[in-house]
Amino acid sequence: MSARRVALLRGINLASRRRVAMAELRELVEGLGYEDVATHLQSGNVVLTGSDPPERVARRMERAMAERFGFDVDVVVRTGAQLRGVVERNPFPDEAADGAKLLVLFLGAEPDPEAVRGLDDERAGDDRIRARGREIYVWCPDGVQRSPGLAAIERRRLGVTTTARNWNTVLKLAAMAGR
């Protein structure tokens, strides 16, 4: 059964490195047989329709990206329903009004429970962190550039692919996936 999927590509179009035009990315994803393909921003957000489970969409896109563009790209995929759940489970609803300072880290797999144990209580300046399954929410009131919360997560070495999106982007992708 076909359903909406949201693919989050990690680390493309950062400065002048690993450049991928969104038109080429859409063409690549359509070439894999997915339909209703749309991109959002230049940072690797793809919404598509297909019947493959999220993990298969991710692996197929990773292989195709390596073949076409010559570099490895990690891809994390959520269903439209899963992304709506991310929005509904937001532990920082009052802060969500400033969506540029609220990040969601999407994990490619369930992290080792030891790696995230105590993360919600981590002292990280004014930042606040909440781990919820395969997502970690980080409120960065002083901005994300030198966020002590993000640094604390980095030190944890989660051992899984992680890619971050700000709240504004999460909401836009959820809306696109809900069509």
CYANA upper distance limits for C-alpha pairs under 8 A (distance plus 0.5 A):
  1 MET  CA     50 GLY  CA      8.16
  1 MET  CA     51 SER  CA      5.66
  2 SER  CA     49 THR  CA      6.61
  2 SER  CA     50 GLY  CA      5.11
  2 SER  CA     51 SER  CA      4.62
  2 SER  CA     52 ASP  CA      8.31
  3 ALA  CA     49 THR  CA      5.78
  3 ALA  CA     50 GLY  CA      6.08
  3 ALA  CA     51 SER  CA      6.63
  3 ALA  CA     79 THR  CA      8.03
  3 ALA  CA     80 GLY  CA      8.12
  4 ARG  CA     47 VAL  CA      7.39
  4 ARG  CA     48 LEU  CA      6.10
  4 ARG  CA     49 THR  CA      4.96
  4 ARG  CA     50 GLY  CA      7.11
  4 ARG  CA     79 THR  CA      6.55
  4 ARG  CA     80 GLY  CA      5.85
  4 ARG  CA    177 ALA  CA      6.08
  4 ARG  CA    178 GLY  CA      8.06
  5 ARG  CA     47 VAL  CA      6.22
  5 ARG  CA     48 LEU  CA      5.83
  5 ARG  CA     49 THR  CA      6.51
  5 ARG  CA     50 GLY  CA      7.73
  5 ARG  CA     54 PRO  CA      7.58
  5 ARG  CA     77 VAL  CA      7.22
  5 ARG  CA     78 ARG  CA      6.31
  5 ARG  CA     79 THR  CA      4.91
  5 ARG  CA     80 GLY  CA      6.03
  5 ARG  CA    177 ALA  CA      7.26
  6 VAL  CA     45 ASN  CA      7.66
  6 VAL  CA     46 VAL  CA      6.22
  6 VAL  CA     47 VAL  CA      5.04
  6 VAL  CA     48 LEU  CA      7.01
  6 VAL  CA     77 VAL  CA      5.99
  6 VAL  CA     78 ARG  CA      5.79
  6 VAL  CA     79 THR  CA      6.58
  6 VAL  CA     80 GLY  CA      7.14
  6 VAL  CA     83 LEU  CA      8.41
  6 VAL  CA    173 LEU  CA      7.76
  6 VAL  CA    177 ALA  CA      7.38
  7 ALA  CA     44 GLY  CA      8.36
  7 ALA  CA     45 ASN  CA      6.43
  7 ALA  CA     46 VAL  CA      5.52
  7 ALA  CA     47 VAL  CA      6.80
  7 ALA  CA     48 LEU  CA      8.45
  7 ALA  CA     57 VAL  CA      8.45
  7 ALA  CA     58 ALA  CA      7.62
  7 ALA  CA     75 VAL  CA      6.90
  7 ALA  CA     76 VAL  CA      6.28
  7 ALA  CA     77 VAL  CA      4.88
  7 ALA  CA     78 ARG  CA      7.16
  8 LEU  CA     44 GLY  CA      6.43
  8 LEU  CA     45 ASN  CA      5.47
  8 LEU  CA     46 VAL  CA      7.06
  8 LEU  CA     75 VAL  CA      6.07
  8 LEU  CA     76 VAL  CA      5.65
  8 LEU  CA     77 VAL  CA      6.59
  8 LEU  CA    163 THR  CA      7.75
  9 LEU  CA     43 SER  CA      7.94
  9 LEU  CA     44 GLY  CA      5.29
  9 LEU  CA     45 ASN  CA      6.89
  9 LEU  CA     73 VAL  CA      7.08
  9 LEU  CA     74 ASP  CA      6.46
  9 LEU  CA     75 VAL  CA      5.07
  9 LEU  CA     76 VAL  CA      7.05
  9 LEU  CA    163 THR  CA      7.96
 10 ARG  CA     44 GLY  CA      7.61
 10 ARG  CA     73 VAL  CA      6.67
 10 ARG  CA     74 ASP  CA      5.87
 10 ARG  CA     75 VAL  CA      6.66
 10 ARG  CA     76 VAL  CA      8.40
 10 ARG  CA    162 THR  CA      8.15
 10 ARG  CA    163 THR  CA      6.00
 11 GLY  CA     18 ARG  CA      8.04
 11 GLY  CA     43 SER  CA      8.17
 11 GLY  CA     73 VAL  CA      7.56
 11 GLY  CA     74 ASP  CA      8.40
 11 GLY  CA    163 THR  CA      8.50
 12 ILE  CA     17 ARG  CA      7.67
 12 ILE  CA     18 ARG  CA      5.67
 12 ILE  CA     19 ARG  CA      6.58
 12 ILE  CA     20 VAL  CA      7.29
 12 ILE  CA     43 SER  CA      6.61
 12 ILE  CA     44 GLY  CA      6.94
 12 ILE  CA     73 VAL  CA      7.96
 13 ASN  CA     17 ARG  CA      6.44
 13 ASN  CA     18 ARG  CA      6.01
 13 ASN  CA     19 ARG  CA      5.10
 13 ASN  CA     20 VAL  CA      6.82
 13 ASN  CA     42 GLN  CA      7.24
 13 ASN  CA     43 SER  CA      6.50
 13 ASN  CA     44 GLY  CA      8.39
 14 LEU  CA     18 ARG  CA      7.42
 14 LEU  CA     19 ARG  CA      8.01
 14 LEU  CA     43 SER  CA      8.24
 18 ARG  CA     71 PHE  CA      7.99
 20 VAL  CA     24 GLU  CA      7.44
 20 VAL  CA     25 LEU  CA      7.25
 20 VAL  CA     69 PHE  CA      8.31
 21 ALA  CA     25 LEU  CA      6.80
 21 ALA  CA     42 GLN  CA      8.14
 22 MET  CA     26 ARG  CA      6.59
 22 MET  CA     39 THR  CA      7.13
 22 MET  CA     42 GLN  CA      7.06
 22 MET  CA     44 GLY  CA      8.28
 23 ALA  CA     27 GLU  CA      6.70
 24 GLU  CA     28 LEU  CA      6.59
 25 LEU  CA     29 VAL  CA      6.75
 26 ARG  CA     30 GLU  CA      6.58
 26 ARG  CA     37 VAL  CA      6.62
 26 ARG  CA     38 ALA  CA      7.19
 26 ARG  CA     39 THR  CA      7.51
 26 ARG  CA     46 VAL  CA      8.25
 27 GLU  CA     31 GLY  CA      6.53
 28 LEU  CA     32 LEU  CA      7.09
 28 LEU  CA     64 ALA  CA      7.82
 28 LEU  CA     65 MET  CA      8.39
 29 VAL  CA     33 GLY  CA      7.53
 29 VAL  CA     34 TYR  CA      6.65
 29 VAL  CA     37 VAL  CA      7.65
 29 VAL  CA     61 MET  CA      7.59
 30 GLU  CA     34 TYR  CA      5.51
 30 GLU  CA     35 GLU  CA      6.64
 30 GLU  CA     37 VAL  CA      7.17
 32 LEU  CA     60 ARG  CA      8.21
 32 LEU  CA     61 MET  CA      8.49
 33 GLY  CA     50 GLY  CA      8.33
 34 TYR  CA     48 LEU  CA      6.73
 34 TYR  CA     49 THR  CA      6.21
 34 TYR  CA     50 GLY  CA      5.76
 35 GLU  CA     48 LEU  CA      6.35
 35 GLU  CA     49 THR  CA      5.51
 35 GLU  CA     50 GLY  CA      7.03
 36 ASP  CA     47 VAL  CA      8.21
 36 ASP  CA     48 LEU  CA      5.93
 36 ASP  CA     49 THR  CA      6.26
 37 VAL  CA     46 VAL  CA      7.40
 37 VAL  CA     47 VAL  CA      6.20
 37 VAL  CA     48 LEU  CA      4.91
 37 VAL  CA     49 THR  CA      7.43
 38 ALA  CA     46 VAL  CA      6.24
 38 ALA  CA     47 VAL  CA      5.73
 38 ALA  CA     48 LEU  CA      6.99
 39 THR  CA     44 GLY  CA      7.80
 39 THR  CA     45 ASN  CA      5.99
 39 THR  CA     46 VAL  CA      4.99
 39 THR  CA     47 VAL  CA      6.71
 40 HIS  CA     44 GLY  CA      7.85
 40 HIS  CA     45 ASN  CA      5.83
 40 HIS  CA     46 VAL  CA      7.09
 40 HIS  CA    173 LEU  CA      8.03
 41 LEU  CA     45 ASN  CA      7.44
 45 ASN  CA    173 LEU  CA      8.30
 47 VAL  CA    173 LEU  CA      7.84
 47 VAL  CA    176 MET  CA      7.47
 47 VAL  CA    177 ALA  CA      6.79
 48 LEU  CA    177 ALA  CA      8.33
 52 ASP  CA     56 ARG  CA      6.47
 52 ASP  CA     57 VAL  CA      6.54
 53 PRO  CA     57 VAL  CA      6.91
 54 PRO  CA     58 ALA  CA      6.73
 54 PRO  CA     77 VAL  CA      5.67
 54 PRO  CA     78 ARG  CA      6.48
 54 PRO  CA     79 THR  CA      7.20
 55 GLU  CA     59 ARG  CA      6.81
 55 GLU  CA     76 VAL  CA      8.38
 55 GLU  CA     77 VAL  CA      7.29
 56 ARG  CA     60 ARG  CA      6.54
 57 VAL  CA     61 MET  CA      6.60
 57 VAL  CA     77 VAL  CA      7.60
 58 ALA  CA     62 GLU  CA      6.59
 58 ALA  CA     74 ASP  CA      8.40
 58 ALA  CA     75 VAL  CA      5.68
 58 ALA  CA     76 VAL  CA      6.54
 58 ALA  CA     77 VAL  CA      6.47
 59 ARG  CA     63 ARG  CA      6.73
 59 ARG  CA     75 VAL  CA      8.01
 60 ARG  CA     64 ALA  CA      6.66
 61 MET  CA     65 MET  CA      6.45
 61 MET  CA     75 VAL  CA      7.66
 62 GLU  CA     66 ALA  CA      6.78
 62 GLU  CA     72 ASP  CA      7.33
 62 GLU  CA     73 VAL  CA      6.30
 62 GLU  CA     74 ASP  CA      6.76
 62 GLU  CA     75 VAL  CA      6.82
 63 ARG  CA     67 GLU  CA      6.75
 64 ALA  CA     68 ARG  CA      6.50
 65 MET  CA     69 PHE  CA      6.08
 65 MET  CA     70 GLY  CA      7.68
 65 MET  CA     71 PHE  CA      7.57
 65 MET  CA     72 ASP  CA      7.38
 65 MET  CA     73 VAL  CA      7.22
 66 ALA  CA     70 GLY  CA      5.30
 66 ALA  CA     71 PHE  CA      5.37
 66 ALA  CA     72 ASP  CA      5.61
 66 ALA  CA     73 VAL  CA      7.58
 67 GLU  CA     71 PHE  CA      8.31
 74 ASP  CA    161 THR  CA      7.48
 75 VAL  CA    108 GLY  CA      8.20
 76 VAL  CA    106 PHE  CA      7.62
 76 VAL  CA    107 LEU  CA      7.53
 76 VAL  CA    108 GLY  CA      5.73
 76 VAL  CA    161 THR  CA      8.13
 76 VAL  CA    162 THR  CA      8.37
 76 VAL  CA    163 THR  CA      8.05
 77 VAL  CA    108 GLY  CA      8.16
 78 ARG  CA     82 GLN  CA      6.27
 78 ARG  CA     83 LEU  CA      6.66
 79 THR  CA     83 LEU  CA      6.76
 80 GLY  CA     84 ARG  CA      6.75
 80 GLY  CA    174 ALA  CA      7.08
 80 GLY  CA    177 ALA  CA      5.58
 80 GLY  CA    178 GLY  CA      6.86
 81 ALA  CA     85 GLY  CA      6.78
 82 GLN  CA     86 VAL  CA      6.89
 83 LEU  CA     87 VAL  CA      7.01
 83 LEU  CA    170 VAL  CA      8.37
 83 LEU  CA    174 ALA  CA      6.37
 84 ARG  CA     88 GLU  CA      6.73
 84 ARG  CA    174 ALA  CA      6.46
 85 GLY  CA     89 ARG  CA      6.48
 86 VAL  CA     90 ASN  CA      6.92
 86 VAL  CA    135 GLU  CA      8.13
 87 VAL  CA    170 VAL  CA      8.09
 87 VAL  CA    171 LEU  CA      7.69
 87 VAL  CA    174 ALA  CA      8.36
 90 ASN  CA    137 TYR  CA      7.96
 91 PRO  CA    130 ARG  CA      7.56
 91 PRO  CA    137 TYR  CA      8.03
 92 PHE  CA     96 ALA  CA      6.82
 92 PHE  CA    139 TRP  CA      7.91
 93 PRO  CA     97 ALA  CA      8.29
 95 GLU  CA     99 GLY  CA      8.03
 95 GLU  CA    102 LEU  CA      7.68
 95 GLU  CA    139 TRP  CA      7.89
 96 ALA  CA    102 LEU  CA      6.91
 96 ALA  CA    167 TRP  CA      7.35
 98 ASP  CA    102 LEU  CA      7.48
 99 GLY  CA    103 LEU  CA      8.25
 99 GLY  CA    166 ASN  CA      6.72
 99 GLY  CA    167 TRP  CA      5.02
 99 GLY  CA    168 ASN  CA      5.45
100 ALA  CA    143 GLY  CA      8.34
100 ALA  CA    166 ASN  CA      6.01
100 ALA  CA    167 TRP  CA      6.81
100 ALA  CA    168 ASN  CA      6.93
101 LYS  CA    139 TRP  CA      6.60
101 LYS  CA    140 CYS  CA      5.62
101 LYS  CA    141 PRO  CA      6.56
101 LYS  CA    142 ASP  CA      8.16
101 LYS  CA    143 GLY  CA      6.00
101 LYS  CA    144 VAL  CA      6.85
101 LYS  CA    166 ASN  CA      7.39
101 LYS  CA    167 TRP  CA      8.15
102 LEU  CA    137 TYR  CA      7.68
102 LEU  CA    138 VAL  CA      6.32
102 LEU  CA    139 TRP  CA      5.12
102 LEU  CA    140 CYS  CA      6.63
102 LEU  CA    166 ASN  CA      6.18
102 LEU  CA    167 TRP  CA      5.95
103 LEU  CA    137 TYR  CA      6.23
103 LEU  CA    138 VAL  CA      5.64
103 LEU  CA    139 TRP  CA      6.95
103 LEU  CA    140 CYS  CA      8.26
103 LEU  CA    164 ALA  CA      6.92
103 LEU  CA    165 ARG  CA      6.14
103 LEU  CA    166 ASN  CA      4.79
103 LEU  CA    167 TRP  CA      6.21
104 VAL  CA    135 GLU  CA      6.94
104 VAL  CA    136 ILE  CA      6.14
104 VAL  CA    137 TYR  CA      5.07
104 VAL  CA    138 VAL  CA      6.86
104 VAL  CA    164 ALA  CA      6.04
104 VAL  CA    165 ARG  CA      6.00
104 VAL  CA    166 ASN  CA      6.69
104 VAL  CA    167 TRP  CA      7.35
104 VAL  CA    170 VAL  CA      8.30
105 LEU  CA    135 GLU  CA      5.98
105 LEU  CA    136 ILE  CA      5.48
105 LEU  CA    137 TYR  CA      6.83
105 LEU  CA    138 VAL  CA      8.33
105 LEU  CA    162 THR  CA      6.65
105 LEU  CA    163 THR  CA      6.01
105 LEU  CA    164 ALA  CA      4.72
105 LEU  CA    165 ARG  CA      7.07
106 PHE  CA    134 ARG  CA      6.77
106 PHE  CA    135 GLU  CA      5.35
106 PHE  CA    136 ILE  CA      7.31
106 PHE  CA    162 THR  CA      6.03
106 PHE  CA    163 THR  CA      5.87
106 PHE  CA    164 ALA  CA      6.54
106 PHE  CA    165 ARG  CA      8.42
107 LEU  CA    111 PRO  CA      8.07
107 LEU  CA    134 ARG  CA      5.57
107 LEU  CA    135 GLU  CA      6.38
107 LEU  CA    136 ILE  CA      8.46
107 LEU  CA    160 VAL  CA      6.87
107 LEU  CA    161 THR  CA      6.15
107 LEU  CA    162 THR  CA      5.11
107 LEU  CA    163 THR  CA      7.29
108 GLY  CA    134 ARG  CA      7.78
108 GLY  CA    160 VAL  CA      6.44
108 GLY  CA    161 THR  CA      5.42
108 GLY  CA    162 THR  CA      6.73
109 ALA  CA    134 ARG  CA      6.90
109 ALA  CA    160 VAL  CA      6.59
109 ALA  CA    161 THR  CA      7.81
110 GLU  CA    133 GLY  CA      7.07
110 GLU  CA    134 ARG  CA      5.86
110 GLU  CA    160 VAL  CA      8.28
111 PRO  CA    115 ALA  CA      7.35
111 PRO  CA    116 VAL  CA      7.73
111 PRO  CA    133 GLY  CA      8.43
111 PRO  CA    134 ARG  CA      7.58
111 PRO  CA    158 LEU  CA      6.56
111 PRO  CA    159 GLY  CA      7.53
111 PRO  CA    160 VAL  CA      6.96
112 ASP  CA    116 VAL  CA      7.50
112 ASP  CA    158 LEU  CA      7.45
112 ASP  CA    159 GLY  CA      8.25
113 PRO  CA    117 ARG  CA      6.41
115 ALA  CA    156 ARG  CA      6.37
115 ALA  CA    157 ARG  CA      7.55
115 ALA  CA    158 LEU  CA      6.14
116 VAL  CA    131 ALA  CA      7.53
116 VAL  CA    156 ARG  CA      7.91
116 VAL  CA    158 LEU  CA      7.98
118 GLY  CA    122 GLU  CA      6.87
119 LEU  CA    129 ILE  CA      7.15
119 LEU  CA    130 ARG  CA      7.41
119 LEU  CA    131 ALA  CA      7.36
119 LEU  CA    153 ILE  CA      8.34
120 ASP  CA    128 ARG  CA      7.87
120 ASP  CA    129 ILE  CA      5.67
120 ASP  CA    130 ARG  CA      5.30
120 ASP  CA    131 ALA  CA      6.95
121 ASP  CA    129 ILE  CA      8.07
122 GLU  CA    128 ARG  CA      8.41
122 GLU  CA    129 ILE  CA      7.85
122 GLU  CA    152 ALA  CA      8.19
123 ARG  CA    127 ASP  CA      8.47
124 ALA  CA    128 ARG  CA      7.52
124 ALA  CA    148 PRO  CA      5.53
124 ALA  CA    149 GLY  CA      5.52
124 ALA  CA    152 ALA  CA      7.25
125 GLY  CA    148 PRO  CA      6.54
125 GLY  CA    149 GLY  CA      7.89
126 ASP  CA    140 CYS  CA      7.77
126 ASP  CA    141 PRO  CA      7.33
126 ASP  CA    142 ASP  CA      8.20
127 ASP  CA    138 VAL  CA      7.43
127 ASP  CA    139 TRP  CA      5.98
127 ASP  CA    140 CYS  CA      5.35
127 ASP  CA    141 PRO  CA      6.89
127 ASP  CA    142 ASP  CA      8.41
127 ASP  CA    147 SER  CA      7.74
127 ASP  CA    148 PRO  CA      7.20
127 ASP  CA    149 GLY  CA      5.88
128 ARG  CA    138 VAL  CA      6.27
128 ARG  CA    139 TRP  CA      5.68
128 ARG  CA    140 CYS  CA      7.50
128 ARG  CA    149 GLY  CA      7.18
129 ILE  CA    136 ILE  CA      7.53
129 ILE  CA    137 TYR  CA      6.25
129 ILE  CA    138 VAL  CA      5.13
129 ILE  CA    139 TRP  CA      7.02
129 ILE  CA    149 GLY  CA      7.16
130 ARG  CA    136 ILE  CA      6.18
130 ARG  CA    137 TYR  CA      5.67
130 ARG  CA    138 VAL  CA      7.10
131 ALA  CA    135 GLU  CA      6.61
131 ALA  CA    136 ILE  CA      4.78
131 ALA  CA    137 TYR  CA      6.82
132 ARG  CA    136 ILE  CA      6.38
132 ARG  CA    137 TYR  CA      8.23
138 VAL  CA    149 GLY  CA      7.19
138 VAL  CA    150 LEU  CA      7.88
139 TRP  CA    149 GLY  CA      8.47
140 CYS  CA    144 VAL  CA      6.33
140 CYS  CA    147 SER  CA      6.82
140 CYS  CA    149 GLY  CA      7.70
142 ASP  CA    147 SER  CA      7.92
143 GLY  CA    147 SER  CA      7.09
144 VAL  CA    150 LEU  CA      8.32
146 ARG  CA    151 ALA  CA      8.43
147 SER  CA    151 ALA  CA      6.87
148 PRO  CA    152 ALA  CA      6.56
149 GLY  CA    153 ILE  CA      6.90
150 LEU  CA    154 GLU  CA      6.68
151 ALA  CA    155 ARG  CA      6.79
152 ALA  CA    156 ARG  CA      7.12
153 ILE  CA    157 ARG  CA      7.74
153 ILE  CA    158 LEU  CA      8.27
154 GLU  CA    158 LEU  CA      8.18
165 ARG  CA    169 THR  CA      6.63
165 ARG  CA    170 VAL  CA      6.87
166 ASN  CA    170 VAL  CA      6.85
167 TRP  CA    171 LEU  CA      6.65
168 ASN  CA    172 LYS  CA      6.82
169 THR  CA    173 LEU  CA      6.58
170 VAL  CA    174 ALA  CA      6.60
171 LEU  CA    175 ALA  CA      6.71
172 LYS  CA    176 MET  CA      6.71
173 LEU  CA    177 ALA  CA      6.53
174 ALA  CA    178 GLY  CA      6.58
175 ALA  CA    179 ARG  CA      7.24
